[in-house]
Amino acid sequence: MSIFASDALKNEHILINGATGGIGCETAKTIAKMGAKITVTGRSEDKLQNLKRELDKLTSSEMIYVHKADLTDSNERERLVSESTEALGNITGLVNSVGITCGSTVDELSEEDLFNVMNVNYTSVVLLTQLVYKEMLKEKRGAIVNISSLSGLRGTYGNTAYAGSKFAMMGFTQSMAVEAIQSNIRVNAVNPGFVDTKMGRDAIKRKARRNGITYEEQLKNVEADIPSGRITKPEEVANAVSFLLTEAAGNIVGESLKISGGVVMR
């Protein structure tokens, strides 16, 4: 059952990138139940079509636009914005959920891996946001939510590339927020800790390999260090993102909302 009113995002058009990932997918499904028009994008056509079938159960098919795109390609970014606008009208909300990781220590980190992580997680996000933002400026309204991470607030072992990209995302969020709010456009970030998604589980598996233990043992250790005693559900992140898109969050600007069961408190 949705915790939001069915018209909480009525007349809004929300673009969600990284929509085939665990957080992006749950966010799309949550927003679909809030009355918004939704554009979902990702690199996998098969995963997008699977998501489309799920969304069709939650809202009218006329409210959904699916667009396969590689956000690291400037032409594909431009087509995504122009064609989604043509399909569903002006974009009034943007969820930047795209992201990859690599898990290498500094001595093992390759230039290629560093470039790819920064390009996908930061550069492509900034450049797509720029395109959407220019259109939002014409209407002088909008909301942007960046999916960052606790890794954007503190460093951890074997996490240089990913943490660097997420620290960059936090600087982008705060700097853009100061500019955008002058045009009634809010920019915020959510910073999850470990989330029960493929990316989150893979991160725990890497820690398990480094420690020479099983995934189950590592998960138990991870959750023992979390005050709430468990990792986060993707729908909990989706709820936070969806709230930040609504007018109920009208004076929340440049914030980083931590969703970690109490791991980081500052």
C-alpha positions in Angstrom: 0.0 0.0 0.0 1.3 3.4 -0.9 2.0 5.9 1.9 1.4 8.8 -0.5 -1.9 10.2 -1.9 -2.7 9.0 -5.4 -2.6 12.6 -6.7 0.6 13.7 -4.8 2.4 14.2 -8.1 -0.5 14.8 -10.4 0.4 16.9 -13.4 4.1 16.2 -12.9 6.4 14.5 -15.4 9.3 12.7 -13.6 12.3 11.4 -15.5 14.1 8.5 -13.7 17.4 7.3 -15.0 19.0 4.1 -13.8 15.4 2.9 -13.7 16.4 -0.8 -14.2 18.5 -0.8 -11.0 17.0 -1.8 -7.7 16.5 1.7 -6.3 15.4 3.2 -9.7 12.9 0.5 -10.3 11.3 0.9 -6.8 11.2 4.6 -7.2 9.4 4.3 -10.6 6.8 2.0 -9.1 6.3 4.3 -6.1 5.9 7.4 -8.3 3.6 5.6 -10.6 1.1 5.3 -7.8 1.3 9.1 -7.1 -0.4 10.3 -10.3 2.8 11.4 -12.2 3.7 10.9 -15.8 6.9 8.9 -15.8 9.8 8.5 -18.2 12.1 5.6 -17.3 15.5 5.1 -18.9 18.3 2.6 -18.7 20.7 0.7 -20.9 18.9 -2.6 -21.0 15.8 -2.8 -23.3 14.7 -6.1 -21.8 14.8 -4.8 -18.2 13.0 -1.6 -19.3 10.2 -3.7 -20.9 10.0 -5.8 -17.7 9.6 -2.6 -15.7 7.1 -1.2 -18.1 4.9 -4.3 -17.5 5.1 -3.7 -13.8 4.2 -0.1 -14.2 1.3 -0.9 -16.4 -0.3 -2.6 -13.4 0.0 0.6 -11.3 -1.0 3.4 -13.7 -2.3 4.0 -17.2 0.0 3.1 -20.1 -0.4 6.6 -21.4 1.4 7.9 -18.3 4.6 5.9 -19.0 7.3 6.5 -21.6 10.2 4.1 -21.9 13.4 5.2 -23.6 16.6 3.1 -23.8 19.7 5.4 -23.5 23.4 5.4 -22.6 23.8 8.6 -20.7 27.5 8.8 -21.4 26.6 9.6 -25.0 25.7 13.3 -25.6 23.4 12.6 -28.5 21.5 10.0 -26.5 21.1 12.4 -23.6 19.7 15.0 -25.9 17.3 12.6 -27.6 16.1 11.3 -24.2 15.1 14.8 -23.1 13.6 15.9 -26.3 11.6 12.8 -27.0 10.4 12.3 -23.5 9.2 15.9 -23.5 7.4 15.3 -26.7 5.8 12.2 -25.4 4.7 13.4 -21.9 5.2 17.2 -21.7 7.8 19.3 -19.8 9.9 17.4 -17.3 9.2 18.8 -13.8 11.1 16.2 -11.8 14.4 14.4 -12.2 15.7 11.4 -10.3 19.3 10.7 -11.0 19.6 7.0 -10.0 22.2 5.8 -12.5 25.3 4.4 -11.0 28.1 1.8 -11.1 30.9 0.7 -8.8 34.2 -1.1 -9.1 35.6 -1.9 -5.6 39.3 -1.6 -6.3 41.9 -0.4 -3.8 44.0 2.6 -5.0 47.0 0.4 -5.9 44.8 -1.8 -8.1 42.6 0.9 -9.6 42.9 1.1 -13.4 42.6 4.4 -15.3 39.8 2.8 -17.3 37.8 1.8 -14.2 38.3 5.3 -12.7 37.2 7.0 -15.9 34.1 4.8 -16.3 32.9 5.2 -12.7 33.3 9.0 -12.8 31.8 9.3 -16.2 28.7 7.3 -15.4 28.2 8.4 -11.8 29.1 12.0 -12.1 29.9 13.5 -15.5 26.9 12.1 -17.4 24.5 12.9 -14.5 25.7 16.5 -14.4 25.3 16.9 -18.2 21.9 15.3 -18.3 20.7 17.4 -15.4 22.0 20.5 -17.3 19.7 19.7 -20.2 16.7 19.1 -18.0 17.5 22.1 -15.8 17.5 24.5 -18.8 13.9 23.4 -19.6 12.9 23.7 -15.9 14.2 27.3 -15.9 11.6 28.3 -18.5 8.8 27.2 -16.2 10.6 28.3 -13.0 9.7 25.2 -11.1 11.0 21.7 -10.6 12.6 19.2 -8.3 15.8 17.2 -8.7 16.8 14.3 -6.5 20.3 12.8 -6.8 20.9 9.2 -5.5 24.2 9.5 -3.7 25.4 7.3 -1.0 27.0 7.2 2.5 30.1 6.8 0.4 29.6 10.4 -0.6 30.0 11.4 3.1 32.9 9.2 4.2 35.5 7.0 2.7 35.8 3.2 3.1 38.3 0.5 2.1 38.4 -0.4 -1.6 36.0 2.4 -2.5 38.2 5.1 -4.0 36.5 5.5 -7.4 32.9 5.1 -6.2 33.3 7.3 -3.1 35.1 9.9 -5.3 32.1 10.0 -7.7 29.6 10.3 -4.8 31.6 13.0 -3.0 31.5 14.8 -6.4 27.8 14.3 -6.5 27.3 15.9 -3.1 29.3 19.0 -4.2 27.2 19.2 -7.3 24.0 18.8 -5.3 24.8 21.6 -2.9 26.2 24.0 -5.4 23.4 23.5 -7.9 20.8 23.8 -5.1 22.0 27.3 -4.2 21.6 28.4 -7.9 18.4 26.5 -8.7 16.3 27.6 -5.7 16.4 31.1 -7.1 14.1 29.8 -9.9 12.0 27.7 -7.5 13.8 24.5 -8.4 14.8 22.3 -5.5 17.8 20.1 -5.6 18.5 17.4 -2.9 20.2 14.1 -2.5 19.5 10.9 -0.7 22.5 8.9 0.8 21.7 5.3 1.4 24.0 2.9 3.2 23.8 -0.8 2.2 20.6 -1.5 0.3 19.1 -4.9 -0.5 19.7 -4.5 -4.2 22.1 -6.3 -6.6 24.7 -3.5 -6.2 24.4 -3.6 -2.4 24.6 -7.4 -2.3 27.6 -7.4 -4.6 29.4 -4.9 -2.3 28.8 -7.2 0.6 30.1 -10.2 -1.4 33.3 -8.2 -2.1 33.8 -7.6 1.6 33.2 -11.3 2.3 35.9 -12.3 -0.2 38.4 -9.9 1.3 37.6 -11.2 4.8 37.6 -14.9 3.6 34.1 -15.6 4.9 30.7 -16.4 3.3 28.2 -13.8 2.1 25.9 -14.8 4.9 28.5 -14.3 7.5 29.5 -10.9 6.1 25.9 -9.8 6.0 25.5 -10.7 9.6 28.6 -8.7 10.4 27.4 -5.7 8.4 24.0 -5.7 10.1 25.6 -6.1 13.5 27.2 -2.7 13.0 23.9 -1.0 12.0 22.0 0.4 15.0 18.6 -0.7 13.4 20.0 -4.2 12.9 19.4 -4.5 9.2 20.3 -3.1 5.8 17.8 -0.8 4.0 15.0 -1.9 1.7 14.9 -0.3 -1.8 11.3 0.8 -1.3 12.5 2.8 1.8 14.8 4.8 -0.4 12.1 5.1 -3.0 9.7 6.6 -0.4 12.3 9.2 0.6 13.0 10.2 -3.0 9.3 10.5 -3.8 8.7 12.7 -0.8 11.5 15.0 -1.9 9.7 15.4 -5.3 6.5 16.6 -3.6 5.5 20.1 -2.5 5.5 18.8 1.0 9.3 19.1 0.8 9.0 22.7 -0.5 11.6 24.2 1.8 14.1 21.3 1.8 17.0 22.5 -0.3 20.5 21.1 -0.8 20.1 18.5 1.8 21.5 15.0 2.0 19.0 12.6 3.5 20.8 9.6 5.1 19.0 6.3 4.9 21.3 3.9 6.8 19.6 2.6 9.9 21.7 5.0 12.0 25.2 4.1 10.7 26.1 7.7 10.1 24.7 10.4 12.4 25.9 13.9 11.5 
